[in-house]
């Protein structure tokens, strides 16, 4: 099934979040249908077939847990949506909240606030798992002392977990997927921050400095992320 044939549903009452996520998914080639409240969502689900559902927990009318429960159990929905992967979008990230969702058959949780690029990455990962597709461009990468797992969004340096911000991880993953390729600051801004980013190129400089502090033995003399004066940056695999 191609992306163009893949339909993602978004049930989210905050219009700004819904619109941004929809735009990022559509840029990736997905078909998107959306709803702003629980009652409207149930009607949408009765009439549509989805490949994946992004579901807010706190919704007016009918909450996200009730919708997930209906998808898995209600006869009029179960035949159409029993196996559809569900990613919950929530401001409630406590363990008991996550466990409540997993007990209902939820596949993943994304806690607000989040990066829309992270949402797209999670959508791709959950779709791959649901389709049994493990041979893809998001397999973990190893570069000697540096290990990057995009599915878990996990980075290990010398076997130790390193905590990166969402943007730091996106930046590192972009470099890792384009080893020895010179990337300009403009390219990095477009790919990591998005085409509508209003900041300036110094943002890239700051994030690369912080990233080097976390993954390089000597940030002043980096091994992985090299600066090419007047050109940009290059990732040098070890």
N, C-alpha and C positions, 0 to 999 in steps of 0.2 A: 504493500500500500504506500503510495507516494504522499508527500506532505499535502499536495493539492487535494488529495482525497481524504485527508485527515481532518476531522471536525473536533474542535475544542470548545467546550462550553465554559463560560465564565458567569458565576453567580456571585455578585458583589454589589453591595448597596452604595459604596462610595464611587461616584461617577469618575473622579479623577483617576483612581486606581484602576477601575475597569477600562477606561479609555486607553491609558498608557499600556497596560498589559495586552489589550487587544491589538494595538498598533505594533508592538514588538512581535507578537505571534504572527500577525499578517505579513510583516516584513520577512519572516522565516518561511512563508508560504502556506501557513495553516488557514483553514476556514474557521471562522469564529462566530458563535452565536452567544448571546448574552442576556442576562436578566438582572434586575435590580432588587427584587424581593423574593421571599420564599414562596408565596402563593403563585406568583407569576412564573417562578422557576419550575414548580411542579407541572404547570400547564405546558411550559416549553418542553419539559422532559417527556411528557405524554405524546408530544407531536414530533419529536426529533430523535435521531440516533446519533450518539456521540462516540468518539474514540477515547476521550479523556475529559474529565470535569475538574475545573478549578472552583472550589467551593468555599465561600466565606462562612465562618462559624456564626458570627453575630449578624443576623438578618432580621429585618422587620417582618412580622407575621409568623413565619415558620423558620426556625433556626437551622443552621447547617447540619447539625447532628441528626435532626429529624428527617431532613432531605436524604442524607446518606442512608439512614435506616430504611426509608421508603424505597430507595433504589435497590437495596439488597433484599427486601422482604415483601413489599407490596406487590400483589399479583399483577396489577396493571402496569407496573414499571419494571418489575423484576425480569420479565421475559425479554425486555428490550435493553435493560441496563445492568443486569445482575453482575456482569464481569467488567463493566467500564472502570478504568482506573480513576481514583479520586485523589486529588491533592487539596488539602485544606489550607486556606489562607486565614490566618488568625493573629490577633494581638495577644492571645493567651497561649504562652509557650510553656506553661508548667507541665511537669511530668504527668500528672493525673489527667490533664486535658488531652495530651497526646495519646495516652493509653485509652481514654474513652473513644477517641477516633479510631485507633487501630483495632479496638474490639469490634467496631462496626465495619471493618474491612477497608479503612482508608489506607492508601498506599504511601503517602508522604505528607509532611507538614512543612509549611513555610510560614515563619513568624514575621509579622509586620514590625517595623518597616523593612522592606526588602527591595533589592534591585530587580527591575524587570528582566534584566539579562539572566539573573539567577533563576527567575521563574521559567524562562525559556529553556535554560539548561536542565532544570528539574523535569519539565514537560518531556523533553527529548529522552532523558534517562528513564523515566517511568514508562514511556511508550516502548522504548527498547526492551525493558524488562518484561512488559506485558506481552510482547510479541516474540520473546525468546531470542532476540537479536543481540549477540554479544560481540560480534566482529564488526567494530565501528570505529569512527574517528575519535571517540571519547574514551578509549581504553586508557588505563593508567600508563604513565611514561616514567622511565627511570633514566637518570643522567648521573650515574655514579653515586655520589653522596646525596643527590637530590631526587626525591620520589614525589610525583604529582598524580593524584587520583581525582579526576574531575567529577566522577559520580558522587563521591563522598565530599568533594571540595576539601580534600585533605592534602597537606604538604608535609613531608618528612625530610629533615636534614640530618644526615648521619644517624638515621633511625629514630630521631626525636621529632615529635609533632611540633609544628610551628603555626602559631595563630596569625592568620592574615585577615585583613578586612576584605569585604566583597570585591572592591576595586583592585586591591593588591593581588588577589587570586586571579581575577579576570586578566589582569595585565600579565602575570606570570604565565598563565595558560596560553595566552596569545603568543608570547615569545616562544614557549615550548613547542607550539604547533608550527612555528616557522623558524627552525634553527638555522643559524648563519645567514639569515635574511635581514637586510638593513630595513628597519622600520622608522619612518619619520615621526616626529611628534604629532603632526597632523593626522597620520594614519592611526596612531595610538589613541588619540582623542576620539576619532570617528568610531573605531572598533570597540573601545572599552567604555567611553562615556556617552556615545551616541551622536547622531548627526545634529541633534538640536541642543547640544551642550553650549552653554553661554559663557563658560570660563575661558581662561587663556592657557597657553602652552606651559606655563610654570607649574600647573597642576601635575603634568606628566613628570617633570623634574622632581617634584616633592615626593610623589608616589614611588618613583624608581629609587630615590634615596632611602626611603623607608623600607622598600622591598629588599634592597641590598643589605641593609642592617640586619635583616632577619634570615637571609639565606647565604650570604657570603662569609667566608672566613675572615676576610679583611675588606670591609666595604670600600675603603679607599683604593684598593687594588683588586677590583672584582674579577672573578673567574667566569661567571655565567653571563651577567648582563654588562656588555661592554659599550662604552660611548665612542661613537665615531664623530669627531668634531665636524660640525657643518653638515652632517648627513642625518644622524639620528642614533639609534641603538641597535645592537645585534646580540642575539642569544647564542652563546658558544657552548654546545653540549660537551660534557666532560666524558 
